[in-house]
Amino acid sequence: MVDDDAALNDACWLCGRPLGAQVEWHHPVPKAKAKAKSGRDRQMVHPICHEAIHAHFSNSQLGRMGADKTALLAEPGLEAFVTWVAGKPPDFHAPTKGKKR
């Protein structure tokens, strides 16, 4: 399932910026952690946003948080990333640094 607000606005689920030519699908509950097909929802995100999510959280952590974007943004590193990327163009990409788990 796709977040209807993001799909209608062609906006990234994480940062809210318009999507560009490159789009990736993020599973808020990783496929390996989803117990049922209904747990395999997907959200459209920029590649750099997708990398940032996985740089800051393990699949186990993502499985516990599910599609709670507020919980993701409570992580200071990811919150800082979203603030930093807010003014970048849709197809902007740069190496993503994350915390060491």
All heavy atoms as an XYZ file, in Angstrom:
774
protein
N       0.851     -1.179      0.000
C       0.000      0.000      0.000
C       0.893      1.238      0.000
O       1.905      1.284      0.652
C      -0.896     -0.024      1.222
C      -1.719      1.213      1.377
S      -2.753      1.102      2.851
C      -4.273      1.506      2.109
N       0.491      2.256     -0.693
C       1.244      3.496     -0.794
C       0.545      4.566      0.025
O      -0.679      4.622      0.070
C       1.328      3.946     -2.276
C       1.997      5.275     -2.402
C       2.042      2.901     -3.098
N       1.324      5.401      0.690
C       0.774      6.531      1.430
C       0.033      7.410      0.433
O       0.624      7.955     -0.483
C       1.920      7.293      2.096
C       1.442      8.443      2.948
O       0.531      9.169      2.517
O       2.004      8.628      4.035
N      -1.287      7.544      0.586
C      -2.089      8.279     -0.391
C      -1.660      9.727     -0.541
O      -1.646     10.256     -1.643
C      -3.577      8.230     -0.014
C      -4.154      6.839     -0.187
O      -3.650      6.092     -1.044
O      -5.103      6.504      0.531
N      -1.308     10.400      0.553
C      -0.891     11.796      0.449
C       0.365     11.919     -0.401
O       0.465     12.791     -1.254
C      -0.617     12.390      1.834
C      -1.894     12.543      2.647
O      -2.975     12.646      2.040
O      -1.793     12.541      3.879
N       1.335     11.038     -0.197
C       2.572     11.092     -0.972
C       2.297     10.771     -2.433
O       2.823     11.418     -3.329
C       3.611     10.127     -0.399
N       1.468      9.759     -2.698
C       1.192      9.357     -4.071
C       0.465     10.467     -4.837
O       0.783     10.747     -5.986
C       0.366      8.075     -4.094
N      -0.496     11.089     -4.196
C      -1.257     12.134     -4.872
C      -0.401     13.362     -5.149
O      -0.567     14.022     -6.169
C      -2.476     12.539     -4.025
C      -3.570     11.482     -3.916
C      -4.640     11.933     -2.938
C      -4.173     11.182     -5.274
N       0.506     13.664     -4.262
C       1.346     14.840     -4.413
C       2.695     14.521     -5.035
O       3.507     15.413     -5.234
C       1.581     15.490     -3.043
C       0.293     15.975     -2.428
O      -0.570     16.475     -3.123
N       0.161     15.805     -1.139
N       2.954     13.241     -5.347
C       4.264     12.823     -5.833
C       5.359     13.366     -4.922
O       6.330     13.954     -5.372
C       4.486     13.268     -7.284
C       3.631     12.480     -8.261
O       3.325     11.315     -7.967
O       3.284     13.025     -9.307
N       5.167     13.161     -3.633
C       6.122     13.646     -2.635
C       6.746     12.459     -1.909
O       6.127     11.415     -1.735
C       5.423     14.557     -1.628
N       7.967     12.636     -1.487
C       8.695     11.624     -0.727
C       8.027     11.417      0.630
O       7.694     12.381      1.318
C      10.142     12.079     -0.542
S      11.145     10.999      0.486
N       7.841     10.170      1.019
C       7.213      9.833      2.292
C       8.015     10.371      3.467
O       7.444     10.826      4.450
C       7.081      8.310      2.394
C       6.549      7.821      3.698
C       5.246      7.871      4.123
C       7.283      7.198      4.748
N       5.137      7.308      5.380
C       6.385      6.890      5.779
C       8.622      6.859      4.912
C       6.759      6.263      6.956
C       9.007      6.235      6.083
C       8.082      5.944      7.082
N       9.356     10.373      3.369
C      10.173     10.802      4.500
C      10.317     12.315      4.573
O      10.014     12.922      5.586
C      11.565     10.157      4.440
C      12.485     10.541      5.594
C      11.956      9.983      6.916
C      13.900     10.055      5.340
N      10.788     12.943      3.490
C      11.128     14.364      3.575
C      10.048     15.299      3.033
O      10.087     16.491      3.294
C      12.453     14.627      2.849
S      12.338     14.558      1.044
N       9.108     14.765      2.256
C       8.027     15.586      1.723
C       8.380     16.383      0.476
O       7.519     17.055     -0.089
N       9.657     16.302      0.017
C      10.034     17.008     -1.209
C       9.414     16.314     -2.416
O       9.127     15.123     -2.376
C      11.558     17.015     -1.392
C      12.302     17.806     -0.362
C      13.816     17.768     -0.604
N      14.327     16.407     -0.568
C      15.147     15.885     -1.475
N      15.575     16.579     -2.499
N      15.565     14.633     -1.360
N       9.220     17.041     -3.524
C       8.706     16.388     -4.737
C       9.651     15.271     -5.173
O      10.867     15.374     -5.008
C       8.693     17.511     -5.782
C       8.735     18.778     -4.997
C       9.461     18.473     -3.723
N       9.078     14.213     -5.729
C       9.894     13.112     -6.225
C      10.480     13.480     -7.585
O       9.874     14.223     -8.345
C       9.060     11.840     -6.339
C       8.621     11.264     -5.000
C       7.553     10.213     -5.196
C       9.819     10.695     -4.255
N      11.643     12.947     -7.875
C      12.305     13.192     -9.147
C      12.200     11.983    -10.052
O      11.295     11.162     -9.914
N      13.150     11.854    -10.966
C      13.153     10.743    -11.909
C      13.483      9.424    -11.227
O      13.016      8.368    -11.639
C      14.155     11.018    -13.031
N      14.295      9.471    -10.182
C      14.680      8.268     -9.445
C      13.815      8.133     -8.194
O      13.808      9.024     -7.353
C      16.162      8.344     -9.039
C      17.118      8.412    -10.201
C      17.147      7.097    -10.970
O      17.075      6.023    -10.394
N      17.232      7.198    -12.282
N      13.095      7.037     -8.099
C      12.231      6.782     -6.947
C      12.501      5.364     -6.455
O      12.680      4.453     -7.252
C      10.738      6.920     -7.325
C       9.836      6.542     -6.165
C      10.434      8.330     -7.786
N      12.555      5.197     -5.154
C      12.684      3.869     -4.564
C      11.484      3.613     -3.668
O      10.781      4.549     -3.268
C      13.980      3.748     -3.753
C      15.212      3.796     -4.624
C      16.497      3.559     -3.876
O      16.486      3.308     -2.650
O      17.539      3.632     -4.530
N      11.261      2.345     -3.379
C      10.153      1.944     -2.514
C      10.720      1.494     -1.180
O      11.565      0.604     -1.123
C       9.367      0.805     -3.157
C       8.625      1.242     -4.368
C       9.049      1.157     -5.669
C       7.349      1.866     -4.406
N       8.099      1.687     -6.503
C       7.041      2.125     -5.758
C       6.430      2.231     -3.422
C       5.856      2.728     -6.156
C       5.248      2.827     -3.826
C       4.974      3.067     -5.163
N      10.257      2.116     -0.115
C      10.669      1.756      1.235
C       9.560      0.944      1.882
O       8.391      1.321      1.822
C      10.943      3.021      2.066
C      11.157      2.746      3.512
N      12.220      2.004      3.973
C      10.428      3.088      4.600
C      12.141      1.914      5.301
N      11.063      2.561      5.696
N       9.922     -0.186      2.478
C       8.978     -0.986      3.259
C       9.133     -0.566      4.720
O      10.137     -0.904      5.336
C       9.302     -2.480      3.132
C       9.080     -3.036      1.769
N      10.039     -2.977      0.779
C       8.006     -3.648      1.232
C       9.568     -3.546     -0.304
N       8.339     -3.960     -0.068
N       8.189      0.201      5.274
C       8.311      0.617      6.677
C       8.539     -0.564      7.617
O       9.311     -0.472      8.562
C       6.993      1.322      6.967
C       6.570      1.857      5.641
C       6.995      0.786      4.650
N       7.870     -1.670      7.364
C       8.175     -2.914      8.063
C       8.934     -3.759      7.048
O       8.371     -4.160      6.028
C       6.894     -3.649      8.530
C       7.242     -4.989      9.154
C       6.096     -2.790      9.483
N      10.229     -3.995      7.272
C      11.025     -4.738      6.293
C      10.371     -6.066      5.916
O       9.724     -6.709      6.746
C      12.359     -4.961      7.014
C      12.440     -3.826      7.977
C      11.022     -3.595      8.430
N      10.532     -6.461      4.660
C       9.908     -7.689      4.169
C      10.234     -8.881      5.054
O       9.387     -9.719      5.302
C      10.333     -7.967      2.727
C       9.778     -6.960      1.735
C      10.094     -7.340      0.314
C      11.558     -7.150      0.013
N      11.892     -7.371     -1.393
N      11.458     -8.961      5.539
C      11.867    -10.081      6.385
C      11.162    -10.069      7.739
O      11.081    -11.104      8.400
C      13.380    -10.046      6.597
N      10.667     -8.917      8.160
C      10.012     -8.792      9.465
C       8.491     -8.797      9.364
O       7.799     -8.881     10.371
C      10.449     -7.500     10.172
C      11.943     -7.399     10.400
C      12.397     -8.406     11.410
C      13.895     -8.318     11.626
N      14.386     -9.368     12.488
N       7.947     -8.692      8.158
C       6.490     -8.649      7.978
C       5.919    -10.052      8.138
O       6.389    -10.992      7.523
C       6.140     -8.090      6.604
N       4.911    -10.184      8.983
C       4.323    -11.497      9.248
C       3.205    -11.823      8.274
O       2.886    -12.968      8.072
C       3.814    -11.549     10.676
C       4.948    -11.436     11.665
C       4.493    -11.644     13.056
C       5.683    -11.360     13.928
N       5.773    -11.993     15.134
N       2.600    -10.825      7.713
C       1.496    -11.054      6.786
C       1.664    -10.139      5.585
O       2.389     -9.153      5.626
C       0.159    -10.752      7.474
N       0.992    -10.492      4.518
C       1.091     -9.673      3.306
C       0.691     -8.232      3.582
O       1.251     -7.302      3.022
C       0.226    -10.272      2.204
C       0.474     -9.659      0.863
C      -0.227    -10.411     -0.241
C       0.163     -9.799     -1.565
N      -0.347    -10.537     -2.689
N      -0.254     -8.024      4.498
C      -0.694     -6.664      4.821
C       0.419     -5.864      5.496
O       0.373     -4.649      5.522
C      -1.929     -6.693      5.724
O      -1.600     -7.302      6.954
N       1.425     -6.550      6.038
C       2.532     -5.868      6.677
C       3.616     -5.442      5.706
O       4.668     -4.980      6.101
N       3.363     -5.621      4.417
C       4.369     -5.299      3.406
C       4.046     -4.007      2.665
O       4.275     -3.889      1.470
C       4.486     -6.451      2.418
C       4.985     -7.717      3.075
C       5.219     -8.792      2.072
N       5.470    -10.046      2.770
C       5.115    -11.227      2.320
N       4.492    -11.330      1.167
N       5.383    -12.302      3.007
N       3.507     -3.045      3.359
C       3.207     -1.757      2.748
C       4.493     -1.125      2.233
O       5.573     -1.374      2.756
C       2.549     -0.817      3.762
C       1.178     -1.313      4.196
O       0.624     -2.194      3.516
O       0.672     -0.823      5.211
N       4.358     -0.273      1.210
C       5.518      0.405      0.640
C       5.236      1.898      0.548
O       4.098      2.310      0.378
C       5.815     -0.108     -0.776
C       6.003     -1.576     -0.861
C       6.324     -2.054     -2.254
N       5.389     -1.568     -3.249
C       5.616     -1.602     -4.562
N       6.728     -2.103     -5.026
N       4.735     -1.146     -5.412
N       6.314      2.676      0.640
C       6.220      4.129      0.530
C       7.243      4.614     -0.503
O       8.363      4.111     -0.535
C       6.503      4.798      1.879
C       5.634      4.321      3.020
C       4.172      4.658      2.846
O       3.810      5.536      2.067
N       3.309      3.971      3.555
N       6.863      5.593     -1.298
C       7.783      6.161     -2.285
C       8.727      7.135     -1.592
O       8.283      8.000     -0.834
C       7.008      6.898     -3.392
C       6.138      5.986     -4.217
S       5.362      6.799     -5.652
C       4.530      8.164     -4.904
N      10.028      6.966     -1.863
C      11.041      7.831     -1.267
C      12.146      8.107     -2.279
O      12.341      7.355     -3.231
C      11.668      7.199      0.009
C      10.658      7.080      1.131
C      12.292      5.851     -0.283
N      12.875      9.203     -2.049
C      14.079      9.472     -2.831
C      15.132      8.428     -2.480
O      15.173      7.969     -1.334
C      14.672     10.850     -2.476
C      13.781     11.986     -2.788
N      13.083     12.662     -1.806
C      13.474     12.582     -3.961
C      12.386     13.624     -2.373
N      12.593     13.593     -3.681
N      16.017      8.076     -3.406
C      17.093      7.138     -3.070
C      17.926      7.599     -1.874
O      18.274      6.795     -1.006
C      17.926      7.078     -4.351
C      16.943      7.366     -5.443
C      16.000      8.394     -4.834
N      18.241      8.883     -1.799
C      19.054      9.387     -0.687
C      18.296      9.273      0.641
O      18.896      8.981      1.673
C      19.542     10.834     -0.954
C      20.635     11.214      0.045
C      18.396     11.828     -0.946
C      21.338     12.518     -0.278
N      16.999      9.460      0.612
C      16.196      9.329      1.833
C      16.132      7.862      2.261
O      16.211      7.552      3.452
C      14.798      9.889      1.615
S      14.787     11.692      1.365
N      16.016      6.970      1.288
C      15.988      5.542      1.582
C      17.309      5.105      2.216
O      17.327      4.372      3.208
C      15.716      4.773      0.295
C      15.223      3.390      0.511
N      15.315      2.428     -0.454
C      14.618      2.792      1.576
C      14.793      1.309     -0.006
N      14.363      1.503      1.233
N      18.408      5.576      1.660
C      19.722      5.260      2.226
C      19.852      5.792      3.649
O      20.406      5.120      4.526
C      20.838      5.842      1.358
C      20.997      5.128      0.033
C      22.036      5.787     -0.856
O      22.848      6.604     -0.354
O      22.044      5.485     -2.047
N      19.350      6.996      3.876
C      19.436      7.595      5.208
C      18.640      6.786      6.234
O      19.105      6.582      7.362
C      18.944      9.043      5.173
N      17.468      6.321      5.860
C      16.662      5.504      6.780
C      17.454      4.266      7.199
O      17.594      3.966      8.382
C      15.323      5.089      6.130
C      14.406      6.309      5.950
C      14.620      4.015      6.981
C      13.189      6.041      5.073
N      18.002      3.562      6.205
C      18.705      2.314      6.509
C      20.085      2.540      7.116
O      20.634      1.634      7.742
C      18.762      1.434      5.263
C      17.422      0.849      4.937
N      16.892     -0.211      5.629
C      16.492      1.213      4.021
C      15.693     -0.483      5.148
N      15.425      0.362      4.177
N      20.621      3.744      6.982
C      21.889      4.060      7.644
C      21.690      4.295      9.143
O      22.610      4.114      9.925
C      22.520      5.303      7.004
N      20.484      4.691      9.525
C      20.222      5.023     10.924
C      19.503      3.928     11.699
O      19.478      3.962     12.932
C      19.418      6.326     11.016
C      20.237      7.526     10.713
N      20.407      8.011      9.445
C      20.975      8.312     11.521
C      21.203      9.057      9.495
N      21.566      9.263     10.743
N      18.887      2.987     11.011
C      18.094      1.969     11.701
C      18.357      0.576     11.141
O      18.497      0.407      9.932
C      16.583      2.259     11.561
C      16.165      3.569     12.146
C      15.948      4.668     11.336
C      15.990      3.705     13.513
C      15.571      5.889     11.869
C      15.614      4.926     14.059
C      15.402      6.019     13.231
N      18.381     -0.405     12.018
C      18.473     -1.799     11.589
C      17.071     -2.264     11.162
O      16.066     -1.613     11.475
C      18.973     -2.672     12.737
O      17.987     -2.732     13.763
N      17.001     -3.407     10.487
C      15.695     -3.944     10.110
C      14.859     -4.270     11.343
O      13.642     -4.114     11.320
C      15.856     -5.182      9.229
C      16.128     -4.814      7.787
O      16.020     -3.659      7.391
N      16.487     -5.808      6.995
N      15.508     -4.710     12.411
C      14.767     -5.005     13.647
C      14.125     -3.742     14.208
O      12.962     -3.754     14.629
C      15.685     -5.621     14.694
O      16.116     -6.885     14.267
N      14.885     -2.654     14.222
C      14.341     -1.387     14.716
C      13.193     -0.923     13.827
O      12.142     -0.493     14.325
C      15.425     -0.317     14.750
C      16.475     -0.548     15.806
C      17.643      0.404     15.644
O      18.187      0.577     14.544
N      18.043      1.022     16.745
N      13.366     -1.007     12.505
C      12.306     -0.595     11.584
C      11.065     -1.470     11.755
O       9.943     -0.976     11.682
C      12.802     -0.646     10.143
C      13.832      0.411      9.770
C      14.425      0.123      8.396
C      13.239      1.803      9.814
N      11.265     -2.751     11.998
C      10.137     -3.649     12.213
C       9.322     -3.259     13.434
O       8.092     -3.360     13.424
N       9.991     -2.798     14.482
C       9.274     -2.374     15.703
C       8.550     -1.044     15.493
O       7.496     -0.814     16.071
C      10.242     -2.263     16.875
C      10.709     -3.600     17.403
C      11.478     -3.465     18.700
N      12.729     -2.727     18.566
C      13.895     -3.264     18.213
N      13.973     -4.541     17.926
N      14.983     -2.530     18.136
N       9.118     -0.144     14.687
C       8.513      1.179     14.484
C       7.398      1.158     13.452
O       6.497      1.991     13.506
C       9.576      2.185     14.050
C      10.485      2.599     15.162
S      11.588      3.906     14.645
C      12.998      2.945     14.159
N       7.482      0.258     12.491
C       6.467      0.202     11.440
C       6.459      1.480     10.617
O       7.497      2.054     10.327
N       5.285      1.939     10.272
C       5.135      3.117      9.418
C       5.035      4.409     10.227
O       4.515      5.411      9.727
C       3.909      2.962      8.529
N       5.553      4.398     11.445
C       5.497      5.582     12.306
C       6.634      6.545     11.942
O       7.731      6.467     12.483
C       5.582      5.163     13.772
C       5.394      6.327     14.737
O       5.275      7.488     14.278
O       5.368      6.067     15.955
N       6.346      7.449     11.024
C       7.362      8.402     10.564
C       7.823      9.304     11.702
O       8.989      9.688     11.767
C       6.809      9.225      9.400
C       7.831     10.147      8.787
C       7.406     10.738      7.456
C       6.132     11.489      7.522
N       5.847     12.250      6.292
N       6.949      9.603     12.638
C       7.317     10.429     13.789
C       8.418      9.748     14.602
O       9.355     10.403     15.068
C       6.087     10.696     14.673
O       5.083     11.307     13.866
C       6.413     11.604     15.830
N       8.319      8.427     14.763
C       9.346      7.684     15.498
C      10.683      7.733     14.757
O      11.737      7.880     15.377
C       8.910      6.240     15.712
N      10.644      7.636     13.436
C      11.882      7.734     12.653
C      12.529      9.097     12.847
O      13.738      9.209     13.064
C      11.611      7.537     11.157
C      11.176      6.159     10.677
C      10.917      6.207      9.175
C      12.209      5.116     11.008
N      11.714     10.143     12.774
C      12.245     11.503     12.863
C      12.657     11.890     14.283
O      13.289     12.929     14.475
C      11.238     12.501     12.295
C      10.988     12.339     10.789
C       9.872     13.263     10.327
C      12.258     12.576      9.989
N      12.326     11.060     15.258
C      12.778     11.311     16.633
C      14.274     11.012     16.786
O      14.900     11.461     17.731
C      11.966     10.475     17.618
N      14.838     10.265     15.835
C      16.279      9.981     15.831
C      16.974     11.262     15.359
O      16.726     11.744     14.253
C      16.544      8.797     14.908
C      17.881      8.671     14.248
C      19.092      8.766     15.150
O      19.138      8.132     16.213
O      19.998      9.507     14.767
N      17.801     11.883     16.209
C      18.403     13.181     15.877
C      19.165     13.206     14.552
O      19.093     14.185     13.811
C      19.346     13.457     17.052
C      18.788     12.663     18.180
C      18.185     11.434     17.560
N      19.861     12.131     14.226
C      20.613     12.104     12.971
C      19.715     12.147     11.751
O      20.000     12.835     10.770
N      18.611     11.411     11.796
C      17.689     11.401     10.663
C      16.929     12.723     10.582
O      16.696     13.250      9.493
C      16.726     10.223     10.751
C      15.912      9.962      9.485
C      16.814      9.653      8.292
C      14.933      8.837      9.707
N      16.573     13.268     11.734
C      15.900     14.572     11.758
C      16.811     15.643     11.136
O      16.365     16.462     10.335
C      15.533     14.958     13.182
C      14.842     16.297     13.274
C      14.588     16.722     14.706
O      15.352     16.327     15.604
O      13.628     17.469     14.915
N      18.095     15.613     11.483
C      19.051     16.572     10.916
C      19.195     16.366      9.405
O      19.285     17.335      8.646
C      20.412     16.434     11.595
N      19.190     15.107      8.971
C      19.275     14.824      7.538
C      18.088     15.434      6.799
O      18.249     16.087      5.766
C      19.327     13.303      7.288
C      19.042     12.951      5.857
C      20.034     13.063      4.894
C      17.771     12.561      5.459
C      19.773     12.781      3.569
C      17.494     12.277      4.138
C      18.502     12.382      3.192
N      16.871     15.214      7.320
C      15.659     15.726      6.654
C      15.692     17.256      6.594
O      15.324     17.854      5.580
C      14.379     15.202      7.352
C      13.135     15.913      6.846
C      14.259     13.697      7.129
N      16.166     17.892      7.637
C      16.299     19.355      7.634
C      17.308     19.790      6.583
O      17.068     20.731      5.825
C      16.728     19.851      9.028
O      15.730     19.462      9.977
C      16.901     21.357      9.057
N      18.433     19.087      6.511
C      19.497     19.420      5.558
C      19.042     19.222      4.116
O      19.301     20.054      3.252
C      20.722     18.542      5.850
C      21.792     18.642      4.822
C      22.693     19.649      4.671
C      22.088     17.688      3.806
N      23.530     19.385      3.606
C      23.176     18.174      3.064
C      21.531     16.458      3.447
C      23.725     17.481      1.988
C      22.081     15.771      2.381
C      23.156     16.286      1.673
N      18.333     18.131      3.833
C      17.967     17.803      2.460
C      16.756     18.614      1.973
O      16.486     18.661      0.780
C      17.730     16.275      2.308
C      16.333     15.864      2.753
C      18.013     15.820      0.889
N      16.076     19.282      2.872
C      14.829     19.993      2.525
C      14.977     20.969      1.359
O      14.069     21.100      0.548
C      14.286     20.730      3.745
N      16.102     21.643      1.242
C      16.274     22.634      0.177
C      16.932     22.101     -1.082
O      17.187     22.857     -2.014
N      17.176     20.804     -1.130
C      17.856     20.215     -2.282
C      16.861     19.880     -3.387
O      15.685     19.637     -3.127
C      18.604     18.942     -1.866
C      19.545     19.106     -0.686
C      20.750     19.934     -1.046
C      21.775     19.911      0.064
N      21.895     21.104      0.834
N      17.325     19.830     -4.645
C      16.434     19.466     -5.751
C      16.002     17.992     -5.643
O      16.681     17.192     -4.984
C      17.273     19.712     -7.003
C      18.682     19.797     -6.544
C      18.662     20.183     -5.109
N      14.907     17.621     -6.313
C      14.367     16.266     -6.185
C      15.360     15.137     -6.494
O      15.349     14.120     -5.821
C      13.201     16.237     -7.175
C      12.768     17.654     -7.261
C      14.027     18.470     -7.118
N      16.202     15.300     -7.499
C      17.124     14.225     -7.854
C      18.507     14.389     -7.237
O      19.464     13.739     -7.660
C      17.236     14.096     -9.379
C      16.013     13.399     -9.955
O      15.542     12.421     -9.340
O      15.528     13.843    -11.018
N      18.631     15.225     -6.216
C      19.903     15.408     -5.527
C      20.343     14.092     -4.906
O      19.540     13.350     -4.343
C      19.753     16.469     -4.429
C      20.980     16.625     -3.578
C      22.061     17.357     -4.037
C      21.068     16.016     -2.336
C      23.205     17.502     -3.256
C      22.197     16.147     -1.549
C      23.271     16.896     -2.014
N      21.628     13.806     -5.019
C      22.165     12.614     -4.377
C      23.582     12.883     -3.905
O      24.343     13.584     -4.563
C      22.157     11.413     -5.318
C      22.379     10.122     -4.583
N      21.392      9.520     -3.852
C      23.478      9.363     -4.435
C      21.871      8.436     -3.294
N      23.147      8.307     -3.627
N      23.916     12.349     -2.762
C      25.246     12.478     -2.180
C      25.469     11.241     -1.318
O      24.514     10.587     -0.914
C      25.342     13.748     -1.327
N      26.714     10.924     -1.004
C      26.955      9.795     -0.109
C      26.259     10.024      1.226
O      26.224     11.137      1.735
C      28.473      9.789      0.069
C      29.000     10.508     -1.119
C      27.950     11.530     -1.478
N      25.664      8.979      1.762
C      24.936      9.078      3.013
C      25.761      8.503      4.142
O      26.208      7.372      4.074
C      23.595      8.304      2.923
O      22.870      8.820      1.811
C      22.780      8.469      4.181
N      25.983      9.320      5.158
C      26.696      8.861      6.344
C      25.671      8.584      7.424
O      24.765      9.372      7.639
C      27.675      9.916      6.829
C      28.810     10.187      5.873
C      29.747     11.205      6.440
C      30.862     11.495      5.448
N      31.778     12.512      5.948
N      25.839      7.498      8.080
C      24.917      7.171      9.162
C      25.664      6.800     10.407
O      26.890      6.710     10.399
N      24.940      6.615     11.473
C      25.581      6.204     12.704
C      26.054      4.769     12.556
O      25.504      3.997     11.779
C      24.646      6.353     13.885
C      23.488      5.370     13.902
C      22.640      5.578     15.121
C      21.535      4.543     15.180
N      20.662      4.733     16.292
N      27.065      4.409     13.269
C      27.534      3.030     13.260
C      26.707      2.264     14.265
O      26.579      2.661     15.407
C      29.007      2.983     13.614
C      29.825      3.771     12.633
C      31.194      3.204     12.500
C      31.986      4.160     11.649
N      32.579      3.755     10.551
N      26.125      1.184     13.809
C      25.262      0.385     14.685
C      26.076     -0.615     15.437
O      27.000     -1.167     15.077
C      24.195     -0.332     13.894
C      23.201      0.642     13.324
C      22.096     -0.095     12.641
N      22.203      0.258     11.234
C      21.771     -0.470     10.246
N      21.226     -1.612     10.474
N      21.869     -0.094      9.021
